[in-house]
């Protein structure tokens, strides 16, 4: 069965204090408002209304958790960068996203949604720069690729890959179209690798150590986890 098919809603939270205890590997989906994040999630899970799709950007105000058949969780983060949202609300969303991405020990990777016609905005770059030091993988979905003809779409893919090349194998990029259902298999292959590869095994081991209280001196649980996963998953030639 496809990785995301038959995902089931589990819980929504509005504040960091509401985050549920870790109960499986988590894959976060983030992206600028109106980049097509909800449509991409719905396409992957094969459900037209699992993630709310609105013509008004900025409507996703919660972190939504969806349980996959294999026990992992798909985590839909609030969209960022929509100027019409009041500043107070934007600060609350930013704090919620930052706390989750920085401190969630069960997070195994980030799927970053970008509109293929406007990729690598300032906010996209800021999120990548902020998240990359965690060592966790990032997979970029260049959505709405059906809006581009084949040549321009290929050029955008090449350009984005070249821009992100300094991050090496930590970040991967693909074209995706919810309208044409294209790119689904590639996304499942990449993200599924996070759940079945050495990075996940290392993260599970690190989480177990954190839960047992086996922390290095002076390290917080999230710092200990990141350090342990990083040590387990790097090859001798790799750096951050």
The 8 nearest C-alpha neighbors of each residue, nearest first, counted from 0:
[[1, 2, 4, 3, 68, 5, 69, 187],
 [2, 0, 4, 3, 187, 44, 184, 43],
 [1, 3, 4, 187, 0, 191, 67, 68],
 [4, 2, 44, 1, 43, 6, 67, 5],
 [3, 5, 44, 1, 6, 45, 2, 43],
 [6, 4, 44, 7, 3, 67, 68, 45],
 [7, 5, 67, 66, 4, 3, 65, 44],
 [6, 8, 66, 65, 5, 9, 67, 49],
 [9, 7, 65, 64, 66, 10, 6, 49],
 [8, 10, 65, 64, 66, 7, 11, 63],
 [11, 9, 64, 63, 8, 12, 65, 62],
 [12, 10, 63, 62, 61, 64, 13, 9],
 [11, 13, 62, 17, 61, 14, 18, 63],
 [12, 14, 61, 62, 17, 11, 15, 60],
 [13, 15, 16, 17, 12, 95, 18, 61],
 [16, 14, 17, 18, 95, 98, 13, 99],
 [15, 17, 14, 18, 13, 19, 12, 95],
 [16, 18, 15, 14, 12, 19, 13, 11],
 [19, 17, 15, 16, 12, 20, 14, 99],
 [20, 18, 17, 21, 22, 10, 12, 16],
 [19, 21, 22, 18, 105, 17, 23, 103],
 [22, 20, 105, 23, 19, 104, 24, 103],
 [23, 21, 20, 24, 105, 71, 70, 19],
 [22, 24, 71, 21, 70, 25, 72, 105],
 [23, 25, 71, 105, 106, 72, 107, 26],
 [26, 24, 106, 72, 105, 71, 107, 73],
 [27, 25, 73, 108, 74, 107, 109, 106],
 [28, 26, 74, 109, 110, 75, 73, 25],
 [29, 27, 110, 75, 76, 111, 109, 74],
 [30, 28, 111, 76, 112, 110, 78, 27],
 [31, 29, 112, 78, 111, 113, 36, 32],
 [30, 32, 79, 78, 34, 80, 33, 113],
 [31, 33, 78, 56, 79, 34, 57, 81],
 [32, 34, 56, 35, 31, 36, 57, 78],
 [35, 33, 114, 113, 32, 31, 36, 112],
 [34, 36, 38, 33, 37, 39, 142, 114],
 [37, 35, 39, 38, 112, 34, 40, 30],
 [38, 36, 40, 50, 39, 52, 35, 51],
 [37, 39, 41, 35, 40, 36, 42, 177],
 [38, 40, 42, 36, 37, 41, 177, 35],
 [41, 39, 37, 43, 42, 38, 44, 36],
 [40, 42, 38, 46, 44, 47, 39, 43],
 [43, 41, 45, 39, 40, 44, 177, 38],
 [42, 44, 40, 41, 45, 3, 183, 39],
 [43, 45, 4, 3, 41, 46, 42, 6],
 [46, 44, 42, 43, 41, 4, 47, 5],
 [47, 45, 41, 44, 48, 49, 42, 5],
 [46, 48, 41, 49, 45, 42, 50, 38],
 [49, 47, 50, 46, 51, 41, 52, 38],
 [50, 48, 46, 41, 47, 51, 8, 40],
 [51, 49, 37, 48, 41, 52, 40, 38],
 [50, 52, 48, 37, 49, 53, 59, 38],
 [53, 51, 37, 50, 38, 54, 48, 35],
 [54, 52, 55, 51, 56, 58, 37, 57],
 [53, 55, 56, 52, 33, 58, 57, 51],
 [54, 56, 53, 58, 57, 33, 52, 32],
 [57, 55, 32, 33, 58, 54, 81, 53],
 [56, 58, 32, 59, 81, 78, 55, 84],
 [57, 59, 56, 60, 55, 53, 78, 77],
 [60, 58, 77, 57, 61, 78, 51, 76],
 [61, 59, 77, 58, 92, 62, 57, 13],
 [62, 60, 13, 12, 77, 59, 63, 11],
 [61, 63, 76, 12, 11, 75, 77, 13],
 [62, 64, 11, 75, 74, 61, 10, 12],
 [63, 65, 74, 10, 9, 73, 11, 8],
 [66, 64, 8, 73, 7, 9, 72, 6],
 [65, 67, 72, 7, 6, 71, 9, 8],
 [68, 66, 6, 71, 70, 69, 72, 3],
 [69, 67, 70, 6, 66, 5, 71, 3],
 [68, 70, 67, 71, 2, 66, 72, 3],
 [71, 69, 67, 68, 23, 66, 72, 24],
 [70, 72, 24, 23, 67, 69, 25, 66],
 [73, 71, 66, 25, 65, 67, 74, 24],
 [72, 74, 65, 26, 64, 25, 27, 66],
 [73, 75, 27, 64, 63, 26, 28, 72],
 [74, 76, 63, 28, 62, 27, 64, 73],
 [75, 77, 62, 29, 28, 74, 78, 96],
 [78, 76, 59, 60, 61, 62, 79, 92],
 [79, 77, 32, 31, 30, 57, 59, 76],
 [78, 80, 31, 32, 81, 77, 30, 57],
 [79, 81, 31, 82, 32, 122, 78, 89],
 [80, 82, 83, 32, 57, 79, 84, 56],
 [81, 83, 84, 80, 85, 86, 89, 57],
 [84, 82, 81, 85, 57, 86, 56, 80],
 [83, 85, 82, 81, 89, 86, 88, 57],
 [86, 84, 88, 87, 89, 83, 82, 90],
 [85, 87, 89, 88, 90, 84, 82, 83],
 [88, 86, 90, 89, 85, 91, 84, 92],
 [89, 87, 91, 85, 90, 86, 92, 84],
 [88, 90, 86, 92, 91, 87, 93, 85],
 [91, 89, 93, 87, 88, 92, 94, 86],
 [90, 92, 88, 94, 89, 93, 95, 87],
 [93, 91, 95, 89, 94, 90, 96, 88],
 [94, 92, 90, 96, 95, 91, 97, 89],
 [93, 95, 97, 91, 92, 96, 98, 90],
 [94, 96, 92, 98, 93, 97, 15, 91],
 [97, 95, 93, 99, 94, 98, 100, 92],
 [98, 96, 94, 100, 99, 95, 101, 93],
 [99, 97, 101, 95, 96, 102, 100, 94],
 [98, 100, 103, 96, 97, 102, 101, 95],
 [101, 99, 97, 98, 102, 103, 96, 130],
 [100, 102, 98, 99, 97, 103, 130, 221],
 [103, 101, 221, 99, 98, 100, 104, 97],
 [102, 104, 99, 105, 106, 100, 101, 221],
 [103, 105, 106, 221, 102, 206, 224, 21],
 [104, 106, 24, 103, 25, 21, 107, 23],
 [105, 107, 25, 104, 103, 108, 26, 24],
 [108, 106, 25, 26, 24, 105, 135, 199],
 [109, 107, 136, 135, 26, 137, 106, 27],
 [108, 110, 137, 27, 28, 26, 111, 138],
 [111, 109, 28, 138, 137, 139, 27, 29],
 [110, 112, 139, 29, 30, 28, 138, 109],
 [111, 113, 30, 140, 36, 139, 29, 141],
 [114, 112, 141, 118, 34, 115, 142, 140],
 [113, 115, 34, 142, 117, 116, 141, 118],
 [114, 116, 141, 118, 142, 117, 144, 113],
 [115, 117, 114, 118, 147, 143, 144, 146],
 [116, 118, 114, 115, 119, 120, 113, 34],
 [119, 117, 113, 115, 114, 120, 116, 141],
 [120, 118, 123, 124, 121, 117, 113, 159],
 [119, 121, 123, 122, 118, 124, 117, 113],
 [120, 122, 124, 123, 125, 119, 126, 118],
 [121, 123, 125, 124, 120, 126, 80, 31],
 [124, 122, 120, 126, 119, 125, 121, 127],
 [125, 123, 127, 121, 122, 126, 119, 128],
 [124, 126, 122, 128, 123, 127, 129, 121],
 [125, 127, 129, 123, 124, 128, 130, 122],
 [126, 128, 124, 130, 129, 125, 131, 123],
 [129, 127, 125, 126, 131, 130, 124, 132],
 [128, 130, 126, 127, 131, 125, 132, 124],
 [131, 129, 127, 132, 128, 133, 126, 100],
 [130, 132, 133, 128, 127, 134, 129, 135],
 [133, 131, 134, 130, 239, 129, 128, 135],
 [134, 132, 131, 135, 130, 225, 101, 229],
 [135, 133, 132, 131, 229, 136, 239, 225],
 [134, 136, 108, 133, 107, 137, 131, 169],
 [137, 135, 169, 108, 170, 109, 134, 138],
 [138, 136, 170, 109, 110, 108, 169, 171],
 [137, 139, 110, 171, 170, 172, 111, 109],
 [140, 138, 172, 111, 110, 112, 171, 141],
 [139, 141, 112, 173, 142, 175, 174, 113],
 [142, 140, 115, 174, 113, 175, 114, 173],
 [141, 143, 175, 114, 144, 176, 115, 140],
 [144, 142, 176, 145, 146, 115, 114, 175],
 [143, 145, 146, 176, 142, 147, 115, 175],
 [146, 144, 143, 147, 176, 179, 148, 178],
 [145, 147, 144, 143, 148, 116, 115, 152],
 [148, 146, 145, 144, 152, 151, 149, 116],
 [147, 149, 150, 151, 152, 146, 145, 144],
 [148, 150, 152, 151, 153, 147, 145, 154],
 [151, 149, 153, 152, 148, 154, 147, 155],
 [150, 152, 154, 153, 148, 149, 147, 155],
 [153, 151, 155, 149, 154, 150, 147, 148],
 [152, 154, 156, 150, 151, 155, 149, 157],
 [155, 153, 151, 157, 152, 156, 158, 150],
 [156, 154, 158, 152, 157, 153, 159, 151],
 [155, 157, 153, 159, 154, 158, 160, 152],
 [156, 158, 154, 160, 155, 159, 161, 153],
 [159, 157, 155, 161, 160, 156, 154, 162],
 [160, 158, 162, 156, 161, 157, 155, 163],
 [159, 161, 157, 163, 158, 162, 164, 156],
 [160, 162, 164, 158, 159, 163, 157, 165],
 [163, 161, 159, 160, 164, 158, 165, 157],
 [162, 164, 160, 161, 165, 166, 159, 170],
 [163, 165, 161, 166, 167, 162, 160, 170],
 [166, 164, 167, 163, 162, 161, 168, 170],
 [167, 165, 164, 169, 163, 170, 168, 239],
 [168, 166, 164, 165, 169, 170, 163, 171],
 [167, 169, 170, 166, 171, 136, 164, 165],
 [168, 170, 136, 167, 166, 137, 171, 135],
 [169, 171, 137, 168, 138, 136, 166, 167],
 [172, 170, 138, 139, 137, 168, 169, 173],
 [173, 171, 139, 138, 140, 160, 170, 174],
 [172, 174, 140, 141, 139, 175, 156, 171],
 [175, 173, 141, 140, 144, 182, 142, 156],
 [174, 176, 142, 182, 141, 181, 144, 140],
 [177, 175, 143, 181, 144, 178, 142, 179],
 [176, 178, 180, 179, 39, 42, 38, 175],
 [177, 179, 176, 180, 145, 143, 181, 42],
 [178, 180, 181, 176, 177, 145, 175, 182],
 [181, 179, 177, 176, 178, 183, 42, 182],
 [182, 180, 176, 179, 183, 175, 177, 184],
 [181, 183, 175, 185, 184, 186, 174, 176],
 [184, 182, 186, 185, 181, 43, 187, 180],
 [183, 185, 187, 186, 182, 188, 181, 1],
 [184, 186, 188, 182, 187, 183, 189, 173],
 [187, 185, 183, 189, 188, 184, 190, 182],
 [188, 186, 184, 190, 185, 191, 189, 2],
 [187, 189, 185, 191, 186, 190, 184, 192],
 [190, 188, 192, 186, 191, 187, 185, 193],
 [189, 191, 192, 187, 193, 188, 186, 194],
 [190, 192, 188, 194, 193, 187, 189, 195],
 [193, 191, 195, 189, 190, 194, 196, 188],
 [194, 192, 190, 191, 196, 195, 199, 198],
 [193, 195, 191, 192, 199, 196, 190, 24],
 [194, 196, 192, 193, 191, 199, 197, 200],
 [197, 195, 192, 193, 198, 199, 194, 200],
 [196, 198, 200, 199, 201, 232, 195, 231],
 [199, 197, 201, 200, 232, 196, 202, 193],
 [198, 200, 202, 201, 197, 194, 196, 193],
 [199, 201, 197, 203, 202, 198, 204, 196],
 [202, 200, 204, 198, 228, 199, 203, 231],
 [201, 203, 199, 205, 228, 204, 200, 206],
 [204, 202, 206, 200, 205, 201, 199, 207],
 [205, 203, 201, 207, 202, 206, 200, 208],
 [204, 206, 202, 208, 224, 207, 203, 227],
 [207, 205, 209, 203, 208, 204, 202, 210],
 [206, 208, 210, 204, 205, 209, 203, 211],
 [209, 207, 205, 211, 213, 206, 210, 212],
 [208, 210, 206, 212, 207, 211, 213, 220],
 [209, 211, 207, 212, 208, 206, 213, 220],
 [212, 210, 208, 209, 213, 207, 214, 206],
 [211, 213, 209, 210, 214, 208, 220, 207],
 [214, 212, 208, 211, 209, 215, 210, 207],
 [213, 215, 212, 209, 223, 216, 218, 220],
 [214, 216, 218, 217, 223, 213, 219, 220],
 [217, 215, 218, 214, 219, 213, 223, 220],
 [216, 218, 215, 219, 214, 223, 222, 220],
 [219, 217, 216, 215, 223, 222, 214, 220],
 [218, 220, 222, 221, 223, 217, 214, 215],
 [221, 219, 223, 222, 209, 224, 218, 214],
 [222, 220, 224, 102, 223, 219, 104, 225],
 [223, 221, 219, 225, 224, 220, 218, 226],
 [224, 222, 220, 226, 221, 225, 218, 219],
 [223, 225, 221, 227, 205, 222, 226, 228],
 [224, 226, 222, 228, 227, 223, 229, 133],
 [227, 225, 229, 223, 224, 228, 222, 230],
 [226, 228, 224, 230, 229, 225, 205, 223],
 [229, 227, 231, 202, 201, 225, 230, 226],
 [228, 230, 226, 232, 227, 231, 225, 134],
 [231, 229, 227, 228, 232, 233, 226, 225],
 [230, 232, 228, 229, 201, 233, 227, 198],
 [231, 233, 229, 198, 230, 228, 197, 234],
 [234, 232, 237, 230, 231, 229, 235, 238],
 [233, 235, 237, 236, 232, 231, 238, 230],
 [234, 236, 237, 233, 238, 232, 230, 231],
 [237, 235, 234, 238, 233, 239, 232, 167],
 [238, 236, 234, 233, 235, 239, 167, 168],
 [237, 239, 236, 233, 235, 234, 167, 166],
 [238, 134, 132, 237, 166, 131, 169, 133]]
